[in-house]
Amino acid sequence: MELVLDQKEMLKDIFREIIKEVIQEEKISFYDSIFPLANNKESKDLETMYENPNSYKKSDFKDMTDWVLNEN
């Protein structure tokens, strides 16, 4: 009986992970569908307005890697 309960818990964990992955994929798909892509003219305008990111000063940014990785 204990083996069956262990297997049941293992299956629940697997399903939770699968559902989490599917929800994440659907979120990404949703975001892709609501944010339009920029055309060539818009891309050039943005490049002119904001210049090359390589020229940005590092001091103007905050490293939020930990915050993003710990989002879940």
Rosetta blueprint (number, residue, H / E / L):
1 M L
2 E H
3 L H
4 V H
5 L H
6 D H
7 Q H
8 K H
9 E H
10 M H
11 L H
12 K H
13 D H
14 I H
15 F H
16 R H
17 E H
18 I H
19 I H
20 K H
21 E H
22 V H
23 I H
24 Q H
25 E H
26 E H
27 K H
28 I H
29 S H
30 F H
31 Y H
32 D H
33 S H
34 I H
35 F L
36 P L
37 L L
38 A L
39 N L
40 N H
41 K H
42 E H
43 S H
44 K H
45 D H
46 L H
47 E H
48 T H
49 M H
50 Y H
51 E L
52 N L
53 P H
54 N H
55 S H
56 Y L
57 K L
58 K H
59 S H
60 D H
61 F L
62 K L
63 D L
64 M L
65 T H
66 D H
67 W H
68 V H
69 L H
70 N L
71 E L
72 N L
